[in-house]
Amino acid sequence: MVERQVVTPPDLERVLSERSLRVAFQPVCSLQSREVIGYEALSRFPEQTVATPRQWFDQALRLGRLQALELLAATTALEQLARLPAHVFLAVNVSPATAASTEFGELAATIPPERLVLDIAENATVDDYPRFTEVIDHLRSLGVRIALDDAGAADVSLQHLLGIRPDIVKIDTTVIHGIAADELRQAVAYSYASLAKRAGAMSLAEGIETEGDLAMLLSLEVETGQGYLLGRPAFLEV
């Protein structure tokens, strides 16, 4: 059965031209104190469509418009950075190609770089790795932090881990859900937390929904996390 297309090219071009994409902010917390230390920017699209955010970005990739959509999402998020507490960071998700673009570099230069975390998906494809690592090194020299996103969700990209040397390792929801009662999930999460610690990076668990899972993550020495237990995504009040 062919999956019904839920995002049409006109839908996408309308969002880009009208800048009708919105951004919700989900808190990232210290697991020990539950203090909010940052937020992740999450794209939200017009409510009259049934597509998920992932489907919007997948369609943009197929149409050769991914960079335009990612830049719109990042711009929309960073325009609201001044409304967040001054001590927190803001994480935005972009592909390696967008991260290496001149447009993203110019956008990053408009904000305090130490407040920006750049999320790179673990399984993201990089066409020109030397150029990409050069861009990452430049951003990091300015104070931008780099996060390896979705660790554990797909085949581990050792190239990203060794090439990017992320400042944050984000352990995917598929590992975290039910971790309190699953020894294999515990072993996977602990391996990522240990790897992050050895690399001088911060470990971050995604999708924490129960007190039991949070308690287990603390025992596994995972430092930070996000999920419905700690705070749901929300739009900033006008």
C-alpha positions, -999 to 999 in steps of 0.1 A, spaced: 0 0 0 14 34 -10 14 59 19 -8 88 13 11 120 7 2 144 35 24 174 26 21 187 -10 46 210 -27 22 240 -25 17 233 12 55 236 17 59 266 -5 31 284 14 47 278 48 80 291 34 66 322 18 42 330 46 67 320 74 38 302 91 59 277 109 58 281 147 83 269 173 75 253 207 101 251 234 107 220 255 128 223 287 160 204 292 167 198 329 194 187 353 182 153 364 197 158 399 181 192 407 154 194 379 166 229 372 159 240 337 193 245 319 181 249 283 153 244 258 150 225 225 132 242 197 105 220 181 89 230 148 51 231 146 31 235 113 -3 248 104 -30 229 123 -52 222 92 -27 196 79 -24 161 93 13 157 87 38 153 115 68 177 117 90 148 105 69 144 74 72 181 66 110 179 67 111 146 48 90 162 20 113 192 20 142 169 16 126 152 -14 118 186 -30 152 200 -25 139 226 0 153 211 33 178 239 38 152 266 33 128 249 58 155 243 84 167 279 81 132 291 86 128 269 117 161 280 132 155 317 125 120 315 140 135 299 171 165 321 175 144 353 171 128 343 204 160 336 223 160 370 241 126 360 257 142 330 274 161 332 307 196 345 301 213 315 317 198 288 294 208 275 261 187 269 230 191 237 209 181 238 172 180 209 148 196 212 114 212 189 89 250 189 83 244 207 49 225 235 66 250 238 94 277 242 69 258 269 49 268 305 48 232 315 58 233 295 90 267 309 99 253 344 95 223 335 116 245 321 144 265 353 144 234 373 154 232 357 189 255 350 219 272 318 206 275 303 240 237 301 242 234 280 210 234 242 209 235 227 174 218 193 172 232 170 145 213 137 140 235 106 146 226 91 113 228 123 92 245 120 59 276 142 53 287 146 17 319 166 24 332 156 58 364 177 59 343 208 51 317 199 77 342 193 105 359 226 96 326 244 100 319 226 133 353 235 146 347 271 137 313 273 154 328 256 185 356 281 186 330 308 188 314 291 218 286 271 201 281 236 215 274 206 194 250 178 203 249 143 187 212 137 185 192 104 186 220 82 199 207 47 199 179 53 174 198 39 144 232 25 135 258 44 155 278 67 133 313 65 147 323 90 121 301 116 137 312 107 172 349 107 164 348 135 138 325 160 155 335 151 191 301 164 204 297 184 236 264 167 243 253 131 236 215 128 234 202 93 242 172 86 221 137 80 234 137 44 221 164 36 247 148 56 275 112 45 275 108 16 300 145 17 311 136 12 347 126 -24 340 148 -33 311 184 -43 318 194 -41 281 182 -5 278 201 2 310 233 -12 295 229 9 263 222 41 282 251 35 306 274 29 277 264 63 261 267 81 294 302 66 300 313 74 265 301 110 269 319 113 303 351 99 288 348 125 259 342 154 283 306 157 270 273 160 288 248 131 285 212 139 279 182 114 280 153 122 257 117 112 263 116 108 301 80 101 312 81 83 346 97 88 379 110 53 378 128 59 345 143 91 359 155 74 390 172 47 369 189 73 347 203 90 378 217 57 389 233 52 355 250 86 358 230 103 330 233 140 338 205 158 320 172 151 303 139 161 287 105 146 284 69 150 295 78 143 331 101 173 332 81 196 309 60 195 277 68 216 246 50 250 248 48 282 228 61 313 245 34 336 257 28 367 237 
